[in-house]
Amino acid sequence: AFLWPLVWEENLDTISNPHLIYPGDIVKLPGGTLIATEDMPPASDLPPMRAFDDGKNEDQDGDNVVPVADMPVKREPKPYSVTSETDIVSSGFISEEKVEGPKIIASEIETFDLAKDDIVFVERTPSDGLEVDSRFFVVRKQHEVKHPISRRNIGTMYHIMGEAMVICSNESIATARITTSYNAILRGDMLIPREEVPNPLTLGSPPIDRCNPSSKKLPGTIIDAFEGHPEFSDAVVLAEGDIAYVDIGSRDGVTPGDYFTIFKREMDDPRLPRFVSGEIMVLKVQEQTSVVVVTKSRTAIFLGDQIELRQ
Protein backbone atom coordinates (compact mmCIF):
# COMPACT_ATOMS: atom_id res chain seq x y z
CA ALA A 1 0.00 0.00 0.00
CA PHE A 2 2.96 2.34 0.51
CA LEU A 3 4.71 1.72 -2.80
CA TRP A 4 2.35 3.67 -5.05
CA PRO A 5 4.72 6.71 -5.27
CA LEU A 6 7.24 4.46 -7.03
CA VAL A 7 4.64 3.56 -9.64
CA TRP A 8 3.73 7.24 -10.10
CA GLU A 9 7.40 8.14 -10.50
CA GLU A 10 7.55 5.85 -13.53
CA ASN A 11 4.58 7.69 -15.09
CA LEU A 12 5.24 11.39 -14.39
CA ASP A 13 5.32 12.13 -18.12
CA THR A 14 1.72 10.98 -18.63
CA ILE A 15 0.00 11.15 -15.20
CA SER A 16 0.07 14.54 -13.53
CA ASN A 17 -2.25 13.63 -10.66
CA PRO A 18 -1.87 10.16 -9.09
CA HIS A 19 -5.41 10.39 -7.72
CA LEU A 20 -6.93 10.73 -11.18
CA ILE A 21 -6.44 7.79 -13.51
CA TYR A 22 -9.07 6.70 -16.00
CA PRO A 23 -10.12 3.68 -18.08
CA GLY A 24 -7.82 3.52 -21.09
CA ASP A 25 -4.81 5.11 -19.35
CA ILE A 26 -1.53 3.26 -19.91
CA VAL A 27 0.32 2.74 -16.62
CA LYS A 28 3.96 1.61 -16.72
CA LEU A 29 5.13 -0.60 -13.86
CA PRO A 30 8.67 -0.47 -12.46
CA GLY A 31 10.91 -3.36 -13.43
CA GLY A 32 12.01 -5.94 -10.87
CA THR A 33 10.24 -6.66 -7.62
CA LEU A 34 9.16 -3.96 -5.16
CA ILE A 35 9.72 -4.91 -1.54
CA ALA A 36 8.68 -2.85 1.46
CA THR A 37 11.60 -2.35 3.83
CA GLU A 38 12.01 -1.19 7.39
CA ASP A 39 12.98 2.22 6.02
CA MET A 40 9.40 2.78 4.78
CA PRO A 41 7.52 5.21 7.05
CA PRO A 42 4.62 3.83 9.08
CA ALA A 43 1.15 4.51 7.77
CA SER A 44 0.49 7.05 10.52
CA ASP A 45 3.36 9.24 9.20
CA LEU A 46 2.15 9.26 5.57
CA PRO A 47 0.05 12.16 4.31
CA PRO A 48 -3.62 11.27 3.87
CA MET A 49 -4.66 10.17 0.37
CA ARG A 50 -6.61 12.92 -1.35
CA ALA A 51 -8.32 13.29 -4.70
CA PHE A 52 -9.28 16.40 -6.65
CA ASP A 53 -12.63 16.69 -8.40
CA ASP A 54 -10.76 17.92 -11.50
CA GLY A 55 -7.05 17.41 -12.08
CA LYS A 56 -6.70 20.59 -14.16
CA ASN A 57 -8.74 23.05 -12.11
CA GLU A 58 -7.94 22.31 -8.47
CA ASP A 59 -7.59 25.39 -6.28
CA GLN A 60 -4.07 26.01 -5.02
CA ASP A 61 -5.40 26.47 -1.52
CA GLY A 62 -7.07 23.05 -1.70
CA ASP A 63 -10.64 24.30 -1.28
CA ASN A 64 -12.05 21.65 -3.57
CA VAL A 65 -9.93 18.78 -2.32
CA VAL A 66 -12.14 15.78 -1.56
CA PRO A 67 -11.10 13.12 0.99
CA VAL A 68 -10.74 9.66 -0.49
CA ALA A 69 -13.29 8.43 2.03
CA ASP A 70 -15.91 10.52 0.24
CA MET A 71 -15.14 9.03 -3.17
CA PRO A 72 -17.28 6.22 -4.65
CA VAL A 73 -16.42 2.86 -3.11
CA LYS A 74 -15.91 -0.18 -5.31
CA ARG A 75 -18.95 -2.38 -4.85
CA GLU A 76 -18.96 -6.12 -4.47
CA PRO A 77 -20.35 -7.83 -7.59
CA LYS A 78 -24.02 -8.69 -7.38
CA PRO A 79 -25.66 -11.84 -8.75
CA TYR A 80 -27.37 -11.31 -12.09
CA SER A 81 -29.45 -13.23 -14.61
CA VAL A 82 -27.85 -14.25 -17.89
CA THR A 83 -31.12 -14.36 -19.85
CA SER A 84 -34.75 -13.28 -19.61
CA GLU A 85 -37.49 -15.07 -17.71
CA THR A 86 -39.42 -15.28 -21.00
CA ASP A 87 -36.63 -17.28 -22.67
CA ILE A 88 -36.32 -19.61 -19.70
CA VAL A 89 -40.03 -20.41 -19.53
CA SER A 90 -40.83 -20.50 -23.26
CA SER A 91 -37.88 -22.80 -24.07
CA GLY A 92 -39.95 -25.60 -22.57
CA PHE A 93 -38.48 -29.05 -22.12
CA ILE A 94 -37.67 -32.41 -23.71
CA SER A 95 -39.79 -35.28 -22.39
CA GLU A 96 -39.18 -39.00 -22.81
CA GLU A 97 -42.85 -39.65 -22.19
CA LYS A 98 -45.81 -38.32 -24.11
CA VAL A 99 -47.25 -35.19 -22.52
CA GLU A 100 -51.05 -34.98 -22.54
CA GLY A 101 -53.51 -32.37 -21.34
CA PRO A 102 -56.83 -30.72 -22.16
CA LYS A 103 -56.77 -28.87 -25.49
CA ILE A 104 -57.95 -25.44 -26.59
CA ILE A 105 -60.82 -26.12 -29.02
CA ALA A 106 -62.18 -22.61 -29.67
CA SER A 107 -61.92 -18.97 -28.72
CA GLU A 108 -64.35 -16.16 -28.00
CA ILE A 109 -62.99 -14.16 -30.95
CA GLU A 110 -62.61 -15.88 -34.31
CA THR A 111 -58.96 -15.17 -34.93
CA PHE A 112 -56.20 -17.54 -35.99
CA ASP A 113 -53.50 -16.41 -33.56
CA LEU A 114 -54.44 -16.06 -29.91
CA ALA A 115 -52.62 -13.82 -27.45
CA LYS A 116 -52.79 -12.21 -24.02
CA ASP A 117 -56.30 -11.46 -22.68
CA ASP A 118 -58.04 -13.60 -25.33
CA ILE A 119 -60.73 -15.91 -23.98
CA VAL A 120 -60.41 -19.57 -24.94
CA PHE A 121 -62.52 -22.69 -24.44
CA VAL A 122 -60.86 -25.88 -23.28
CA GLU A 123 -62.30 -29.37 -23.62
CA ARG A 124 -62.30 -31.03 -20.23
CA THR A 125 -60.84 -34.46 -19.50
CA PRO A 126 -61.05 -36.63 -16.37
CA SER A 127 -58.90 -35.31 -13.52
CA ASP A 128 -57.70 -32.32 -15.57
CA GLY A 129 -57.68 -29.91 -12.62
CA LEU A 130 -59.46 -27.16 -14.56
CA GLU A 131 -60.89 -25.44 -11.51
CA VAL A 132 -61.69 -21.73 -11.28
CA ASP A 133 -58.56 -19.58 -10.71
CA SER A 134 -56.22 -22.49 -11.48
CA ARG A 135 -53.27 -21.57 -13.69
CA PHE A 136 -51.73 -23.51 -16.55
CA PHE A 137 -48.94 -23.42 -19.09
CA VAL A 138 -50.09 -23.49 -22.70
CA VAL A 139 -47.87 -26.12 -24.35
CA ARG A 140 -47.26 -27.18 -27.96
CA LYS A 141 -45.61 -30.37 -29.15
CA GLN A 142 -42.73 -29.57 -31.51
CA HIS A 143 -40.65 -32.47 -32.84
CA GLU A 144 -38.84 -35.65 -31.94
CA VAL A 145 -35.30 -35.06 -30.70
CA LYS A 146 -32.57 -37.40 -31.90
CA HIS A 147 -29.02 -37.37 -30.64
CA PRO A 148 -26.89 -35.63 -33.29
CA ILE A 149 -24.05 -38.19 -32.88
CA SER A 150 -25.63 -41.55 -31.98
CA ARG A 151 -29.00 -40.79 -33.63
CA ARG A 152 -30.81 -42.46 -30.73
CA ASN A 153 -34.19 -41.05 -29.77
CA ILE A 154 -33.96 -38.63 -26.83
CA GLY A 155 -37.60 -37.66 -26.49
CA THR A 156 -40.09 -35.05 -27.69
CA MET A 157 -39.59 -31.28 -27.61
CA TYR A 158 -42.37 -29.21 -26.04
CA HIS A 159 -42.42 -25.40 -26.07
CA ILE A 160 -44.42 -23.25 -23.67
CA MET A 161 -46.43 -20.75 -25.70
CA GLY A 162 -48.03 -18.86 -22.83
CA GLU A 163 -50.04 -19.09 -19.63
CA ALA A 164 -53.77 -19.23 -18.94
CA MET A 165 -56.10 -19.01 -15.95
CA VAL A 166 -59.49 -20.70 -15.69
CA ILE A 167 -62.29 -18.19 -15.06
CA CYS A 168 -65.29 -20.56 -15.12
CA SER A 169 -66.03 -24.19 -15.86
CA ASN A 170 -68.74 -26.81 -16.34
CA GLU A 171 -68.62 -30.57 -16.79
CA SER A 172 -67.46 -30.48 -20.41
CA ILE A 173 -65.90 -27.07 -21.13
CA ALA A 174 -63.64 -24.75 -19.17
CA THR A 175 -63.35 -21.07 -20.05
CA ALA A 176 -59.91 -19.56 -19.58
CA ARG A 177 -58.20 -16.24 -20.14
CA ILE A 178 -54.72 -16.13 -21.63
CA THR A 179 -52.67 -14.22 -19.04
CA THR A 180 -49.31 -14.34 -20.83
CA SER A 181 -48.34 -15.11 -24.41
CA TYR A 182 -44.72 -15.85 -25.28
CA ASN A 183 -45.67 -16.71 -28.84
CA ALA A 184 -48.84 -17.05 -30.92
CA ILE A 185 -51.21 -19.52 -29.28
CA LEU A 186 -53.28 -21.79 -31.52
CA ARG A 187 -56.31 -24.02 -31.21
CA GLY A 188 -55.05 -27.49 -30.45
CA ASP A 189 -52.44 -26.29 -27.95
CA MET A 190 -52.82 -28.06 -24.63
CA LEU A 191 -52.74 -27.04 -21.00
CA ILE A 192 -50.53 -28.52 -18.28
CA PRO A 193 -50.34 -27.37 -14.64
CA ARG A 194 -48.21 -24.28 -14.19
CA GLU A 195 -45.03 -24.61 -12.15
CA GLU A 196 -42.64 -21.98 -10.88
CA VAL A 197 -39.58 -21.74 -13.13
CA PRO A 198 -36.75 -20.04 -11.20
CA ASN A 199 -34.29 -17.81 -13.01
CA PRO A 200 -30.83 -18.87 -11.78
CA LEU A 201 -28.49 -16.03 -10.84
CA THR A 202 -24.73 -16.00 -11.28
CA LEU A 203 -21.64 -13.99 -10.43
CA GLY A 204 -20.14 -14.93 -13.79
CA SER A 205 -17.30 -17.31 -14.55
CA PRO A 206 -13.54 -17.05 -15.07
CA PRO A 207 -12.22 -16.25 -18.56
CA ILE A 208 -11.97 -19.22 -20.89
CA ASP A 209 -8.48 -20.70 -20.86
CA ARG A 210 -7.71 -22.60 -24.05
CA CYS A 211 -4.84 -24.39 -22.29
CA ASN A 212 -6.90 -25.44 -19.27
CA PRO A 213 -6.85 -29.25 -19.05
CA SER A 214 -10.06 -31.21 -19.37
CA SER A 215 -12.07 -31.58 -16.16
CA LYS A 216 -13.44 -34.95 -17.39
CA LYS A 217 -16.57 -34.17 -15.34
CA LEU A 218 -20.15 -34.64 -16.60
CA PRO A 219 -19.34 -35.04 -20.29
CA GLY A 220 -22.27 -34.37 -22.61
CA THR A 221 -23.39 -33.11 -26.00
CA ILE A 222 -25.44 -30.19 -27.33
CA ILE A 223 -28.42 -31.97 -28.89
CA ASP A 224 -30.87 -29.27 -29.99
CA ALA A 225 -31.45 -25.52 -30.18
CA PHE A 226 -34.46 -23.44 -29.19
CA GLU A 227 -36.56 -22.99 -32.33
CA GLY A 228 -33.93 -24.81 -34.39
CA HIS A 229 -35.36 -26.99 -37.18
CA PRO A 230 -34.53 -30.71 -36.80
CA GLU A 231 -34.34 -31.24 -40.56
CA PHE A 232 -31.60 -28.64 -40.87
CA SER A 233 -29.53 -29.41 -37.78
CA ASP A 234 -26.26 -28.94 -39.67
CA ALA A 235 -27.27 -25.36 -40.40
CA VAL A 236 -28.07 -24.49 -36.76
CA VAL A 237 -25.38 -22.11 -35.52
CA LEU A 238 -25.35 -21.03 -31.87
CA ALA A 239 -23.72 -17.96 -30.38
CA GLU A 240 -23.77 -15.98 -27.16
CA GLY A 241 -27.30 -15.56 -25.78
CA ASP A 242 -28.84 -18.50 -27.66
CA ILE A 243 -30.84 -21.20 -25.86
CA ALA A 244 -29.92 -24.85 -26.40
CA TYR A 245 -30.45 -28.32 -24.92
CA VAL A 246 -27.93 -30.92 -23.71
CA ASP A 247 -28.17 -34.65 -23.07
CA ILE A 248 -27.41 -34.65 -19.32
CA GLY A 249 -29.76 -33.75 -16.49
CA SER A 250 -30.65 -34.14 -12.83
CA ARG A 251 -29.86 -37.86 -12.75
CA ASP A 252 -26.27 -36.93 -13.69
CA GLY A 253 -26.05 -34.33 -10.92
CA VAL A 254 -26.58 -31.27 -13.12
CA THR A 255 -28.11 -28.25 -11.37
CA PRO A 256 -29.24 -24.79 -12.56
CA GLY A 257 -26.32 -22.35 -12.52
CA ASP A 258 -23.68 -24.94 -13.49
CA TYR A 259 -21.19 -23.79 -16.14
CA PHE A 260 -19.95 -26.09 -18.90
CA THR A 261 -17.13 -25.69 -21.40
CA ILE A 262 -17.97 -26.27 -25.07
CA PHE A 263 -15.25 -27.88 -27.12
CA LYS A 264 -14.50 -29.64 -30.38
CA ARG A 265 -11.95 -32.27 -31.35
CA GLU A 266 -10.09 -32.50 -34.64
CA MET A 267 -11.35 -35.83 -35.96
CA ASP A 268 -8.84 -35.88 -38.84
CA ASP A 269 -5.88 -35.61 -36.49
CA PRO A 270 -6.55 -36.92 -32.95
CA ARG A 271 -3.08 -35.73 -31.85
CA LEU A 272 -4.25 -32.12 -31.84
CA PRO A 273 -5.61 -30.74 -28.57
CA ARG A 274 -9.28 -30.02 -28.26
CA PHE A 275 -10.45 -26.57 -29.24
CA VAL A 276 -12.53 -24.69 -26.65
CA SER A 277 -15.23 -22.77 -28.54
CA GLY A 278 -17.43 -21.37 -25.77
CA GLU A 279 -19.34 -21.80 -22.55
CA ILE A 280 -22.91 -22.52 -21.45
CA MET A 281 -24.81 -22.09 -18.19
CA VAL A 282 -27.61 -24.43 -17.11
CA LEU A 283 -31.02 -22.76 -16.76
CA LYS A 284 -33.30 -25.67 -15.86
CA VAL A 285 -33.05 -29.44 -15.72
CA GLN A 286 -35.13 -32.49 -16.53
CA GLU A 287 -34.12 -36.00 -15.50
CA GLN A 288 -32.02 -36.71 -18.60
CA THR A 289 -31.75 -33.34 -20.37
CA SER A 290 -31.14 -29.69 -19.49
CA VAL A 291 -31.91 -26.30 -20.99
CA VAL A 292 -28.83 -24.07 -21.27
CA VAL A 293 -27.85 -20.63 -22.52
CA VAL A 294 -24.63 -19.83 -24.36
CA THR A 295 -22.78 -17.34 -22.14
CA LYS A 296 -19.55 -17.12 -24.18
CA SER A 297 -18.81 -18.00 -27.79
CA ARG A 298 -15.35 -17.75 -29.36
CA THR A 299 -16.43 -19.39 -32.62
CA ALA A 300 -19.63 -20.77 -34.11
CA ILE A 301 -21.20 -23.51 -31.95
CA PHE A 302 -23.07 -26.43 -33.53
CA LEU A 303 -25.32 -29.29 -32.51
CA GLY A 304 -23.10 -32.23 -31.63
CA ASP A 305 -20.42 -30.12 -29.95
CA GLN A 306 -19.18 -31.66 -26.71
CA ILE A 307 -19.42 -30.18 -23.22
CA GLU A 308 -17.97 -30.82 -19.79
CA LEU A 309 -18.34 -29.24 -16.36
CA ARG A 310 -16.01 -26.27 -15.91
CA GLN A 311 -13.17 -26.59 -13.41
Solvent accessible surface area in square Angstrom, and as a share of the most:
residue,aa,sasa,rsa
1,A,124,0.96
2,F,71,0.30
3,L,38,0.19
4,W,91,0.32
5,P,59,0.37
6,L,75,0.37
7,V,39,0.23
8,W,77,0.27
9,E,111,0.50
10,E,82,0.37
11,N,1,0.01
12,L,105,0.52
13,D,112,0.58
14,T,97,0.56
15,I,18,0.09
16,S,104,0.67
17,N,15,0.07
18,P,35,0.22
19,H,44,0.20
20,L,34,0.17
21,I,101,0.51
22,Y,133,0.50
23,P,139,0.88
24,G,74,0.71
25,D,64,0.33
26,I,140,0.71
27,V,61,0.35
28,K,99,0.42
29,L,134,0.67
30,P,27,0.17
31,G,73,0.70
32,G,76,0.73
33,T,116,0.67
34,L,67,0.33
35,I,127,0.64
36,A,67,0.52
37,T,78,0.46
38,E,176,0.79
39,D,135,0.70
40,M,61,0.27
41,P,54,0.34
42,P,78,0.49
43,A,62,0.48
44,S,103,0.67
45,D,100,0.52
46,L,61,0.30
47,P,106,0.67
48,P,110,0.69
49,M,94,0.42
50,R,115,0.42
51,A,3,0.03
52,F,38,0.16
53,D,97,0.50
54,D,56,0.29
55,G,25,0.24
56,K,190,0.81
57,N,104,0.53
58,E,59,0.27
59,D,63,0.33
60,Q,196,0.87
61,D,104,0.54
62,G,25,0.24
63,D,108,0.56
64,N,42,0.21
65,V,28,0.16
66,V,50,0.29
67,P,72,0.45
68,V,61,0.35
69,A,92,0.71
70,D,100,0.52
71,M,69,0.31
72,P,131,0.82
73,V,104,0.60
74,K,193,0.82
75,R,189,0.69
76,E,144,0.65
77,P,99,0.62
78,K,159,0.67
79,P,79,0.50
80,Y,107,0.41
81,S,44,0.28
82,V,40,0.23
83,T,23,0.13
84,S,56,0.36
85,E,107,0.48
86,T,66,0.38
87,D,48,0.25
88,I,1,0.01
89,V,6,0.04
90,S,10,0.07
91,S,0,0.00
92,G,0,0.00
93,F,29,0.12
94,I,8,0.04
95,S,19,0.12
96,E,109,0.49
97,E,138,0.62
98,K,154,0.65
99,V,29,0.17
100,E,126,0.56
101,G,19,0.18
102,P,9,0.05
103,K,98,0.42
104,I,1,0.01
105,I,79,0.40
106,A,35,0.27
107,S,7,0.04
108,E,111,0.50
109,I,108,0.55
110,E,150,0.67
111,T,50,0.29
112,F,154,0.64
113,D,74,0.38
114,L,0,0.00
115,A,48,0.37
116,K,121,0.51
117,D,83,0.43
118,D,28,0.15
119,I,30,0.15
120,V,0,0.00
121,F,56,0.23
122,V,0,0.00
123,E,92,0.41
124,R,61,0.22
125,T,62,0.36
126,P,131,0.82
127,S,122,0.79
128,D,17,0.09
129,G,40,0.38
130,L,0,0.00
131,E,106,0.48
132,V,85,0.49
133,D,97,0.50
134,S,30,0.19
135,R,120,0.44
136,F,7,0.03
137,F,8,0.03
138,V,0,0.00
139,V,1,0.00
140,R,59,0.21
141,K,114,0.48
142,Q,66,0.29
143,H,34,0.15
144,E,83,0.37
145,V,3,0.01
146,K,96,0.41
147,H,14,0.06
148,P,31,0.20
149,I,119,0.60
150,S,67,0.43
151,R,139,0.51
152,R,123,0.45
153,N,87,0.45
154,I,13,0.06
155,G,3,0.03
156,T,14,0.08
157,M,0,0.00
158,Y,2,0.01
159,H,14,0.06
160,I,8,0.04
161,M,8,0.04
162,G,0,0.00
163,E,16,0.07
164,A,1,0.01
165,M,29,0.13
166,V,1,0.00
167,I,69,0.35
168,C,65,0.39
169,S,44,0.29
170,N,91,0.47
171,E,172,0.77
172,S,67,0.44
173,I,49,0.25
174,A,0,0.00
175,T,21,0.12
176,A,0,0.00
177,R,77,0.28
178,I,0,0.00
179,T,20,0.11
180,T,46,0.27
181,S,38,0.24
182,Y,49,0.19
183,N,78,0.40
184,A,38,0.30
185,I,0,0.00
186,L,48,0.24
187,R,80,0.29
188,G,41,0.39
189,D,6,0.03
190,M,13,0.06
191,L,2,0.01
192,I,27,0.14
193,P,93,0.59
194,R,84,0.31
195,E,121,0.54
196,E,135,0.61
197,V,33,0.19
198,P,97,0.61
199,N,46,0.23
200,P,18,0.11
201,L,108,0.54
202,T,13,0.08
203,L,113,0.56
204,G,30,0.28
205,S,30,0.20
206,P,87,0.55
207,P,114,0.72
208,I,37,0.19
209,D,75,0.39
210,R,154,0.56
211,C,110,0.66
212,N,52,0.27
213,P,93,0.59
214,S,32,0.20
215,S,14,0.09
216,K,166,0.70
217,K,106,0.45
218,L,46,0.23
219,P,98,0.62
220,G,11,0.11
221,T,15,0.08
222,I,0,0.00
223,I,4,0.02
224,D,8,0.04
225,A,4,0.03
226,F,44,0.18
227,E,118,0.53
228,G,13,0.13
229,H,93,0.42
230,P,60,0.38
231,E,136,0.61
232,F,126,0.53
233,S,34,0.22
234,D,136,0.70
235,A,76,0.59
236,V,20,0.11
237,V,81,0.47
238,L,6,0.03
239,A,49,0.38
240,E,114,0.51
241,G,43,0.41
242,D,56,0.29
243,I,9,0.05
244,A,0,0.00
245,Y,1,0.00
246,V,1,0.01
247,D,26,0.13
248,I,14,0.07
249,G,0,0.00
250,S,56,0.36
251,R,151,0.55
252,D,52,0.27
253,G,50,0.48
254,V,3,0.02
255,T,73,0.42
256,P,62,0.39
257,G,25,0.24
258,D,33,0.17
259,Y,33,0.13
260,F,2,0.01
261,T,15,0.09
262,I,0,0.00
263,F,9,0.04
264,K,53,0.23
265,R,119,0.43
266,E,76,0.34
267,M,164,0.73
268,D,135,0.70
269,D,33,0.17
270,P,116,0.73
271,R,206,0.75
272,L,93,0.46
273,P,113,0.71
274,R,34,0.12
275,F,83,0.34
276,V,3,0.02
277,S,0,0.00
278,G,0,0.00
279,E,1,0.01
280,I,0,0.00
281,M,0,0.00
282,V,0,0.00
283,L,1,0.01
284,K,32,0.13
285,V,42,0.24
286,Q,72,0.32
287,E,109,0.49
288,Q,39,0.18
289,T,7,0.04
290,S,1,0.01
291,V,4,0.02
292,V,0,0.00
293,V,1,0.01
294,V,1,0.01
295,T,22,0.13
296,K,57,0.24
297,S,38,0.24
298,R,80,0.29
299,T,59,0.34
300,A,42,0.33
301,I,0,0.00
302,F,78,0.32
303,L,27,0.14
304,G,14,0.13
305,D,15,0.08
306,Q,74,0.33
307,I,0,0.00
308,E,8,0.03
309,L,42,0.21
310,R,43,0.16
311,Q,124,0.55
